[in-house]
Amino acid sequence: MKLRACLLSLALGLSLGLGSANAAPKPRVLEPQRKRGYRALTAETFRAKAKQGQKVSIAWVRFAGIKANGVLLVEGGQRNGRPLRSPLSGALWAPDRLLKDRLRKNRDSGRLSLVRGGPVQVFGKVTVKGKRKFLRLLEVRKLRSLVSHFEAQAKAIKSKLASARLTLVARIEQATAAFPAEREALKPTLRSLREEAKELSLVVLAKTPLPKGAEAWIKTGLATRQVEFLAKVCEHPEVGPKLRERAETILRTQLRARTYLGRWYSETGYREALGFAPSPPALMRAQGWAKVRWVPEPLAFLAKQAEAVKRKGLVFDVSRGLRAQALAQGQVVKSMSKKEVVAACVRSLGAGGSFPVRVERYRETYKNKKRETKERTWELWVMKNGLRVVFVGGVVATKIEP
C-alpha cells in the first residue's frame, strides 16, 4: 500500500509539472522593486533627501565595477562626447565581504551576471560623515536594459490621452540625456509615441475645427509642442488677427520655430531643411569640439560612416585584378584610388558624371601599434547620380548606393 501511494503521488506530481527536469523556468522580468521599509530615491536626489540611518533604494544606477576598498564605481554617461561624473560617484560602499566578492566577479546579489555600464538597483543604509553622505550597500540587483524597459512601458500604455504618451517621451529624454547610444536605440519608440500623441490630439481637435476652434488648436499645440497645430492657426485665412498673432508669438518664443520658404519648422526641422545635421561624437573628437555643432549633412554622414568602417577594421583586401575587373564594368569597389573611381564613373555615368558634385573631408589623429601619433584623412565624394564614396588615406573604404 505504501509503495502504491508513493507511485500515485509521484505520478500526480509529474502531471502537474512538479519536479520535472524539462519544466521551463518562468522568465524573470528585472524591473525596479519596491521593498517595504526602503525609501525610493534617484541618483540626483540622494544627496539632498537622504537622511542618517534611513534605508534607501536607488534604481538605474550604472554599474562600472568595484574598487578594492569596496566603493562601487558608477558611470555618469557623456555629454557632447565627454564623460560625465555621476552624482553617486564615491557615495556607494559595499563593506560586506560576500557582496564585495560577488561584485568583483561581476555578479549581483542574486548571482546574475553584470556588464559594464549596465543598470542595477541598489539597496542600503545611509551614513553621514561630515557633509558627505554614503550608502552602505546591503543588496545590488540587476535590472533590464533601459531600452527594453521603456519599450515595454510604451506598449503598455492604454490611455487614449495624448498627455500619457508625451509624459513618457519626457521621461525617456531625461533618462537618456547622457546616454546617446540608448537615446539612438529609443528613437523609433519616441517617434511612435509622438505620432500617437499627434493622432489622438487631431481626433479631439476634429470636434473643434478652424476657425472657430482656434483657441483649442493653440492650447493643444502648446501642450503637445506641435508646431503643425499652431502653424495651421497662422495659415488659416478666417482666423482673427489677435489669435493669429498669439499663435505666431508662441511659435517664435516658446517653441522657437522658424519660417522657411513660407512654411513653419521646429528649431531642429529648420536646420535640417537647410541641409544641416548635429555633429556626431566621432567628428567632435576629431575637431576637439566640446559642444554639439550643426554641420553640413554630408559631413555628419561621413563621420558616421568612418566610425562604421573602423568598427569593421581598416583592412581592404581587394586584389588589383578584381579592381581592374570592376573598373572595366564601371563599378566602384574597396581599395580603389581616386583616379580609379573617376575612371569607373566615366564608364558608368559618362564624362559629365565622373567627378563629384560635392566633397567633404576631415582629419583625425590616432595611435598606431607602436603607440605613435599619426593622422588620417577621411573624405566623402557625392556623385551626380547620388552615389556616395568614402575614402580613407586616398583609397575607397566603403560606398553607399543612392
Kinemage of the C-alpha trace (Angstrom):
@kinemage 1
@onewidth
@group {chain A} dominant
@subgroup {mainchain}
@vectorlist {calphas} color= white
{ca met a 1} P 0.000 0.000 0.000
{ca lys a 2} L 2.824 2.384 0.874
{ca leu a 3} L 4.530 1.664 -2.458
{ca arg a 4} L 1.283 2.280 -4.319
{ca ala a 5} L 0.726 5.593 -2.502
{ca cys a 6} L 4.260 6.745 -3.369
{ca leu a 7} L 3.792 5.874 -7.045
{ca leu a 8} L 0.440 7.699 -7.101
{ca ser a 9} L 1.913 10.859 -5.556
{ca leu a 10} L 4.844 10.755 -7.987
{ca ala a 11} L 2.510 10.432 -10.988
{ca leu a 12} L 0.394 13.319 -9.678
{ca gly a 13} L 3.476 15.475 -9.231
{ca leu a 14} L 4.676 14.798 -12.757
{ca ser a 15} L 1.245 15.557 -14.209
{ca leu a 16} L 1.323 18.964 -12.506
{ca gly a 17} L 4.840 19.660 -13.740
{ca leu a 18} L 6.377 19.364 -10.269
{ca gly a 19} L 9.949 18.203 -10.180
{ca ser a 20} L 10.116 17.845 -13.947
{ca ala a 21} L 13.591 18.369 -15.307
{ca asn a 22} L 12.149 19.650 -18.579
{ca ala a 23} L 9.874 22.271 -16.967
{ca ala a 24} L 10.921 25.698 -18.341
{ca pro a 25} L 11.562 28.308 -15.631
{ca lys a 26} L 9.447 31.425 -15.777
{ca pro a 27} L 11.371 34.339 -17.304
{ca arg a 28} L 12.384 36.904 -14.713
{ca val a 29} L 11.487 40.496 -15.532
{ca leu a 30} L 14.236 42.621 -13.999
{ca glu a 31} L 12.263 45.729 -13.131
{ca pro a 32} L 12.899 48.030 -10.141
{ca gln a 33} L 11.441 46.660 -6.891
{ca arg a 34} L 9.707 48.500 -4.089
{ca lys a 35} L 10.750 47.000 -0.771
{ca arg a 36} L 8.976 47.653 2.465
{ca gly a 37} L 10.957 49.979 4.716
{ca tyr a 38} L 13.042 51.440 1.872
{ca arg a 39} L 12.607 54.941 0.527
{ca ala a 40} L 12.951 55.157 -3.263
{ca leu a 41} L 15.294 57.952 -4.368
{ca thr a 42} L 17.127 58.803 -7.584
{ca ala a 43} L 20.801 59.453 -8.223
{ca glu a 44} L 20.023 63.173 -8.473
{ca thr a 45} L 18.005 63.397 -5.220
{ca phe a 46} L 20.119 61.120 -2.989
{ca arg a 47} L 22.464 63.764 -1.544
{ca ala a 48} L 19.638 66.254 -0.930
{ca lys a 49} L 16.967 63.962 0.543
{ca ala a 50} L 18.730 61.001 2.174
{ca lys a 51} L 18.931 61.081 5.989
{ca gln a 52} L 21.172 59.371 8.541
{ca gly a 53} L 20.144 55.777 9.228
{ca gln a 54} L 17.462 55.766 6.543
{ca lys a 55} L 17.061 52.741 4.286
{ca val a 56} L 17.144 53.809 0.654
{ca ser a 57} L 16.799 52.171 -2.776
{ca ile a 58} L 18.107 53.746 -5.993
{ca ala a 59} L 17.225 52.312 -9.413
{ca trp a 60} L 19.001 52.673 -12.757
{ca val a 61} L 22.494 53.020 -11.300
{ca arg a 62} L 25.134 52.298 -13.978
{ca phe a 63} L 27.463 49.588 -12.652
{ca ala a 64} L 31.135 50.068 -13.673
{ca gly a 65} L 32.962 47.774 -11.235
{ca ile a 66} L 34.167 47.992 -7.647
{ca lys a 67} L 37.358 49.270 -6.002
{ca ala a 68} L 39.475 47.272 -3.579
{ca asn a 69} L 38.099 49.326 -0.663
{ca gly a 70} L 34.512 48.377 -1.603
{ca val a 71} L 33.497 51.658 -3.262
{ca leu a 72} L 31.177 50.973 -6.177
{ca leu a 73} L 32.224 52.529 -9.488
{ca val a 74} L 29.370 54.257 -11.299
{ca glu a 75} L 29.153 55.552 -14.856
{ca gly a 76} L 27.712 59.018 -15.381
{ca gly a 77} L 27.261 58.888 -19.147
{ca gln a 78} L 28.548 61.568 -21.502
{ca arg a 79} L 27.645 64.923 -22.906
{ca asn a 80} L 28.945 66.351 -26.149
{ca gly a 81} L 31.324 63.398 -26.411
{ca arg a 82} L 32.881 63.940 -22.970
{ca pro a 83} L 32.362 61.687 -19.929
{ca leu a 84} L 30.231 62.967 -17.044
{ca arg a 85} L 30.696 62.326 -13.331
{ca ser a 86} L 27.750 60.528 -11.735
{ca pro a 87} L 26.044 62.236 -8.752
{ca leu a 88} L 26.599 58.930 -6.899
{ca ser a 89} L 30.321 58.778 -7.623
{ca gly a 90} L 32.120 57.766 -4.405
{ca ala a 91} L 28.860 57.537 -2.429
{ca leu a 92} L 28.109 53.796 -2.746
{ca trp a 93} L 30.081 51.475 -0.457
{ca ala a 94} L 29.899 47.692 -0.099
{ca pro a 95} L 31.596 46.684 3.198
{ca asp a 96} L 30.018 43.213 3.226
{ca arg a 97} L 32.655 40.696 2.137
{ca leu a 98} L 30.254 38.367 0.301
{ca leu a 99} L 28.627 41.209 -1.652
{ca lys a 100} L 32.027 42.690 -2.459
{ca asp a 101} L 33.321 39.366 -3.791
{ca arg a 102} L 30.264 38.907 -5.985
{ca leu a 103} L 30.560 42.416 -7.404
{ca arg a 104} L 34.232 41.817 -8.166
{ca lys a 105} L 33.151 38.809 -10.228
{ca asn a 106} L 30.563 41.000 -11.992
{ca arg a 107} L 27.652 39.301 -10.219
{ca asp a 108} L 24.734 40.852 -8.372
{ca ser a 109} L 23.311 39.695 -5.049
{ca gly a 110} L 21.320 37.010 -6.872
{ca arg a 111} L 24.407 35.877 -8.815
{ca leu a 112} L 23.144 37.274 -12.101
{ca ser a 113} L 25.931 38.459 -14.410
{ca leu a 114} L 26.528 42.215 -14.694
{ca val a 115} L 28.006 44.151 -17.601
{ca arg a 116} L 29.917 47.411 -17.521
{ca gly a 117} L 27.501 50.297 -17.856
{ca gly a 118} L 24.518 48.026 -17.248
{ca pro a 119} L 21.741 49.253 -14.918
{ca val a 120} L 21.317 47.950 -11.369
{ca gln a 121} L 19.166 48.780 -8.355
{ca val a 122} L 20.978 49.297 -5.060
{ca phe a 123} L 19.571 48.929 -1.541
{ca gly a 124} L 21.383 50.243 1.508
{ca lys a 125} L 21.516 52.291 4.680
{ca val a 126} L 22.517 55.954 4.727
{ca thr a 127} L 25.610 57.044 6.666
{ca val a 128} L 26.512 60.725 7.074
{ca lys a 129} L 30.142 61.709 7.691
{ca gly a 130} L 30.584 65.436 7.971
{ca lys a 131} L 29.000 67.000 4.915
{ca arg a 132} L 29.159 63.817 2.846
{ca lys a 133} L 26.509 61.132 2.552
{ca phe a 134} L 27.221 57.479 1.813
{ca leu a 135} L 25.010 54.487 1.119
{ca arg a 136} L 26.205 51.334 2.874
{ca leu a 137} L 25.096 48.715 0.359
{ca leu a 138} L 23.086 45.735 1.550
{ca glu a 139} L 21.957 44.439 -1.827
{ca val a 140} L 22.601 45.045 -5.542
{ca arg a 141} L 20.105 43.754 -8.116
{ca lys a 142} L 20.480 43.635 -11.886
{ca leu a 143} L 17.862 45.474 -13.973
{ca arg a 144} L 16.807 45.007 -17.586
{ca ser a 145} L 18.198 47.484 -20.104
{ca leu a 146} L 16.688 50.942 -20.111
{ca val a 147} L 15.785 50.472 -23.775
{ca ser a 148} L 13.681 47.350 -23.184
{ca his a 149} L 12.196 48.954 -20.039
{ca phe a 150} L 10.873 51.984 -21.917
{ca glu a 151} L 9.822 49.931 -24.941
{ca ala a 152} L 7.693 47.780 -22.635
{ca gln a 153} L 6.216 50.883 -20.980
{ca ala a 154} L 5.310 52.346 -24.370
{ca lys a 155} L 3.494 49.145 -25.368
{ca ala a 156} L 1.657 49.037 -22.025
{ca ile a 157} L 0.013 52.466 -22.415
{ca lys a 158} L -3.753 52.015 -22.603
{ca ser a 159} L -4.852 55.602 -22.059
{ca lys a 160} L -6.439 57.410 -25.005
{ca leu a 161} L -4.936 60.713 -23.879
{ca ala a 162} L -2.036 62.287 -25.747
{ca ser a 163} L -0.604 63.525 -22.434
{ca ala a 164} L 0.183 59.936 -21.341
{ca arg a 165} L 2.464 59.477 -24.349
{ca leu a 166} L 4.069 62.903 -24.019
{ca thr a 167} L 4.810 62.277 -20.345
{ca leu a 168} L 6.653 59.080 -21.267
{ca val a 169} L 8.531 60.955 -24.018
{ca ala a 170} L 9.740 63.471 -21.427
{ca arg a 171} L 10.841 60.663 -19.089
{ca ile a 172} L 12.763 58.890 -21.860
{ca glu a 173} L 14.503 62.101 -22.908
{ca gln a 174} L 15.504 62.857 -19.317
{ca ala a 175} L 16.733 59.303 -18.575
{ca thr a 176} L 18.795 59.032 -21.778
{ca ala a 177} L 20.127 62.598 -21.924
{ca ala a 178} L 23.657 61.439 -21.001
{ca phe a 179} L 23.499 58.104 -22.851
{ca pro a 180} L 23.414 58.799 -26.613
{ca ala a 181} L 23.537 55.129 -27.650
{ca glu a 182} L 20.332 54.396 -25.710
{ca arg a 183} L 18.684 57.577 -27.000
{ca glu a 184} L 19.507 56.436 -30.535
{ca ala a 185} L 18.061 52.952 -29.851
{ca leu a 186} L 14.873 54.523 -28.484
{ca lys a 187} L 14.354 56.895 -31.420
{ca pro a 188} L 11.738 54.601 -33.043
{ca thr a 189} L 9.845 54.436 -29.742
{ca leu a 190} L 9.977 58.211 -29.304
{ca arg a 191} L 8.828 58.731 -32.884
{ca ser a 192} L 5.945 56.309 -32.396
{ca leu a 193} L 4.853 57.956 -29.143
{ca arg a 194} L 4.881 61.423 -30.700
{ca glu a 195} L 2.923 60.218 -33.719
{ca glu a 196} L 0.327 58.553 -31.480
{ca ala a 197} L 0.027 61.728 -29.388
{ca lys a 198} L -0.405 63.764 -32.555
{ca glu a 199} L -3.123 61.461 -33.923
{ca leu a 200} L -5.019 61.431 -30.632
{ca ser a 201} L -4.838 65.226 -30.471
{ca leu a 202} L -6.166 65.512 -34.025
{ca val a 203} L -9.136 63.316 -33.089
{ca val a 204} L -10.005 65.763 -30.310
{ca leu a 205} L -9.367 68.839 -32.479
{ca ala a 206} L -11.598 67.451 -35.248
{ca lys a 207} L -14.542 68.243 -32.971
{ca thr a 208} L -13.489 71.926 -32.902
{ca pro a 209} L -12.405 72.779 -36.473
{ca leu a 210} L -10.850 76.072 -37.504
{ca pro a 211} L -11.546 78.945 -37.454
{ca lys a 212} L -13.957 78.653 -34.516
{ca gly a 213} L -11.697 76.187 -32.686
{ca ala a 214} L -8.576 78.343 -32.974
{ca glu a 215} L -8.334 78.675 -29.202
{ca ala a 216} L -8.346 74.881 -28.754
{ca trp a 217} L -5.757 74.419 -31.517
{ca ile a 218} L -3.440 76.933 -29.871
{ca lys a 219} L -3.849 75.351 -26.438
{ca thr a 220} L -3.292 71.801 -27.751
{ca gly a 221} L -0.359 72.847 -29.924
{ca leu a 222} L 1.394 74.416 -26.943
{ca ala a 223} L 0.653 71.465 -24.638
{ca thr a 224} L 1.888 68.884 -27.156
{ca arg a 225} L 4.589 71.182 -28.612
{ca gln a 226} L 3.286 70.529 -32.114
{ca val a 227} L 4.424 73.279 -34.469
{ca glu a 228} L 1.997 71.992 -37.112
{ca phe a 229} L -1.105 72.745 -34.992
{ca leu a 230} L -0.106 76.357 -34.357
{ca ala a 231} L 1.024 76.783 -37.956
{ca lys a 232} L -2.485 75.832 -39.157
{ca val a 233} L -3.902 78.636 -36.997
{ca cys a 234} L -1.454 81.133 -38.530
{ca glu a 235} L -2.187 79.977 -42.093
{ca his a 236} L -5.992 79.833 -41.861
{ca pro a 237} L -7.424 82.940 -43.615
{ca glu a 238} L -10.519 83.205 -41.391
{ca val a 239} L -8.703 83.183 -38.030
{ca gly a 240} L -8.785 86.607 -36.377
{ca pro a 241} L -5.618 88.753 -36.278
{ca lys a 242} L -5.311 88.569 -32.481
{ca leu a 243} L -5.398 84.765 -32.370
{ca arg a 244} L -3.060 84.555 -35.368
{ca glu a 245} L -0.610 86.930 -33.685
{ca arg a 246} L -0.822 84.928 -30.456
{ca ala a 247} L -0.082 81.676 -32.304
{ca glu a 248} L 2.905 83.266 -34.073
{ca thr a 249} L 4.260 84.576 -30.760
{ca ile a 250} L 4.042 81.100 -29.190
{ca leu a 251} L 5.747 79.579 -32.230
{ca arg a 252} L 8.641 82.020 -32.132
{ca thr a 253} L 9.181 82.435 -28.396
{ca gln a 254} L 8.092 79.208 -26.686
{ca leu a 255} L 8.580 76.618 -29.454
{ca arg a 256} L 11.430 78.531 -31.120
{ca ala a 257} L 10.019 77.745 -34.549
{ca arg a 258} L 11.220 79.425 -37.752
{ca thr a 259} L 9.778 80.085 -41.201
{ca tyr a 260} L 11.486 78.913 -44.368
{ca leu a 261} L 10.029 79.266 -47.862
{ca gly a 262} L 6.648 80.177 -46.379
{ca arg a 263} L 6.453 77.184 -44.050
{ca trp a 264} L 6.855 76.860 -40.263
{ca tyr a 265} L 9.525 74.482 -38.943
{ca ser a 266} L 10.629 73.431 -35.485
{ca glu a 267} L 14.116 74.573 -34.487
{ca thr a 268} L 15.581 71.188 -35.447
{ca gly a 269} L 13.428 70.867 -38.570
{ca tyr a 270} L 14.525 74.319 -39.759
{ca arg a 271} L 18.204 73.383 -39.594
{ca glu a 272} L 17.534 70.054 -41.286
{ca ala a 273} L 15.591 71.830 -44.055
{ca leu a 274} L 18.707 73.951 -44.675
{ca gly a 275} L 20.785 70.768 -45.041
{ca phe a 276} L 22.462 70.616 -41.629
{ca ala a 277} L 22.737 67.822 -39.045
{ca pro a 278} L 24.115 67.530 -35.460
{ca ser a 279} L 27.825 66.704 -35.342
{ca pro a 280} L 28.391 63.019 -34.402
{ca pro a 281} L 30.723 62.211 -31.448
{ca ala a 282} L 33.446 60.972 -33.859
{ca leu a 283} L 33.599 64.344 -35.607
{ca met a 284} L 33.558 66.205 -32.281
{ca arg a 285} L 36.547 64.200 -31.024
{ca ala a 286} L 38.452 64.763 -34.251
{ca gln a 287} L 37.818 68.519 -34.219
{ca gly a 288} L 38.169 68.939 -30.446
{ca trp a 289} L 34.678 70.381 -30.049
{ca ala a 290} L 33.199 70.414 -26.554
{ca lys a 291} L 29.614 71.041 -27.704
{ca val a 292} L 27.444 69.676 -30.474
{ca arg a 293} L 27.546 71.814 -33.608
{ca trp a 294} L 25.306 71.795 -36.633
{ca val a 295} L 27.367 70.820 -39.660
{ca pro a 296} L 26.512 70.071 -43.319
{ca glu a 297} L 24.608 66.791 -43.522
{ca pro a 298} L 27.206 65.109 -45.810
{ca leu a 299} L 29.964 65.845 -43.260
{ca ala a 300} L 27.919 64.295 -40.436
{ca phe a 301} L 27.194 61.343 -42.738
{ca leu a 302} L 30.935 60.940 -43.431
{ca ala a 303} L 31.776 60.844 -39.701
{ca lys a 304} L 29.163 58.143 -39.051
{ca gln a 305} L 30.401 56.045 -41.968
{ca ala a 306} L 34.008 56.439 -40.769
{ca glu a 307} L 33.065 55.032 -37.361
{ca ala a 308} L 31.276 52.093 -39.001
{ca val a 309} L 34.326 51.349 -41.155
{ca lys a 310} L 36.660 51.475 -38.144
{ca arg a 311} L 34.473 49.029 -36.220
{ca lys a 312} L 34.828 46.520 -39.069
{ca gly a 313} L 38.563 47.155 -39.428
{ca leu a 314} L 40.664 49.224 -41.833
{ca val a 315} L 41.763 46.239 -43.901
{ca phe a 316} L 40.751 46.212 -47.591
{ca asp a 317} L 41.869 43.045 -49.324
{ca val a 318} L 40.544 43.648 -52.859
{ca ser a 319} L 43.225 42.489 -55.316
{ca arg a 320} L 44.469 44.546 -58.250
{ca gly a 321} L 42.867 42.088 -60.660
{ca leu a 322} L 39.419 42.424 -59.081
{ca arg a 323} L 39.767 46.201 -59.063
{ca ala a 324} L 40.629 46.176 -62.768
{ca gln a 325} L 37.620 43.961 -63.486
{ca ala a 326} L 35.299 46.253 -61.518
{ca leu a 327} L 36.744 49.325 -63.277
{ca ala a 328} L 36.043 47.785 -66.659
{ca gln a 329} L 32.426 47.255 -65.610
{ca gly a 330} L 32.111 50.805 -64.293
{ca gln a 331} L 31.810 49.702 -60.647
{ca val a 332} L 33.404 51.204 -57.535
{ca val a 333} L 34.927 48.769 -55.023
{ca lys a 334} L 37.013 48.998 -51.860
{ca ser a 335} L 40.740 49.930 -52.066
{ca met a 336} L 40.286 51.803 -55.368
{ca ser a 337} L 42.246 55.035 -55.725
{ca lys a 338} L 40.557 58.329 -56.620
{ca lys a 339} L 41.763 58.057 -60.226
{ca glu a 340} L 40.218 54.590 -60.480
{ca val a 341} L 36.910 55.865 -59.082
{ca val a 342} L 36.855 58.664 -61.681
{ca ala a 343} L 37.617 56.152 -64.449
{ca ala a 344} L 34.874 53.779 -63.231
{ca cys a 345} L 32.338 56.618 -63.105
{ca val a 346} L 33.279 57.721 -66.642
{ca arg a 347} L 32.316 54.234 -67.835
{ca ser a 348} L 29.036 54.067 -65.899
{ca leu a 349} L 27.887 57.719 -65.909
{ca gly a 350} L 29.750 59.300 -68.784
{ca ala a 351} L 32.171 62.221 -68.687
{ca gly a 352} L 29.547 64.510 -67.153
{ca gly a 353} L 29.155 62.354 -64.039
{ca ser a 354} L 32.754 61.279 -63.477
{ca phe a 355} L 33.609 63.923 -60.858
{ca pro a 356} L 31.870 64.574 -57.524
{ca val a 357} L 29.319 67.338 -57.185
{ca arg a 358} L 30.228 67.720 -53.504
{ca val a 359} L 33.268 66.846 -51.384
{ca glu a 360} L 33.573 66.756 -47.586
{ca arg a 361} L 36.649 65.797 -45.554
{ca tyr a 362} L 38.127 65.919 -42.074
{ca arg a 363} L 41.311 64.736 -40.375
{ca glu a 364} L 41.720 62.749 -37.177
{ca thr a 365} L 44.684 61.615 -35.097
{ca tyr a 366} L 45.177 58.049 -33.869
{ca lys a 367} L 47.755 55.788 -32.215
{ca asn a 368} L 49.443 53.085 -34.298
{ca lys a 369} L 50.728 49.750 -32.953
{ca lys a 370} L 53.959 51.447 -31.817
{ca arg a 371} L 51.845 53.992 -29.865
{ca glu a 372} L 52.961 56.739 -32.225
{ca thr a 373} L 50.554 59.562 -33.005
{ca lys a 374} L 49.515 59.529 -36.654
{ca glu a 375} L 46.971 61.368 -38.777
{ca arg a 376} L 44.467 60.060 -41.315
{ca thr a 377} L 42.115 61.875 -43.671
{ca trp a 378} L 38.516 60.846 -44.312
{ca glu a 379} L 36.872 62.127 -47.464
{ca leu a 380} L 33.391 61.846 -48.976
{ca trp a 381} L 32.516 62.184 -52.638
{ca val a 382} L 28.885 62.739 -53.590
{ca met a 383} L 28.439 61.795 -57.244
{ca lys a 384} L 25.893 63.171 -59.699
{ca asn a 385} L 23.725 60.036 -59.521
{ca gly a 386} L 23.595 60.130 -55.680
{ca leu a 387} L 26.356 57.552 -55.119
{ca arg a 388} L 28.410 58.357 -52.013
{ca val a 389} L 32.020 57.146 -51.845
{ca val a 390} L 34.049 57.271 -48.605
{ca phe a 391} L 37.846 57.421 -48.810
{ca val a 392} L 40.422 56.977 -46.072
{ca gly a 393} L 44.012 57.818 -46.861
{ca gly a 394} L 43.095 58.258 -50.518
{ca val a 395} L 41.548 54.803 -51.093
{ca val a 396} L 37.922 53.679 -51.084
{ca ala a 397} L 36.776 52.445 -47.666
{ca thr a 398} L 33.087 51.981 -48.498
{ca lys a 399} L 30.367 53.159 -50.869
{ca ile a 400} L 26.687 53.884 -50.332
{ca glu a 401} L 24.341 53.449 -53.263
{ca pro a 402} L 21.606 56.082 -53.835
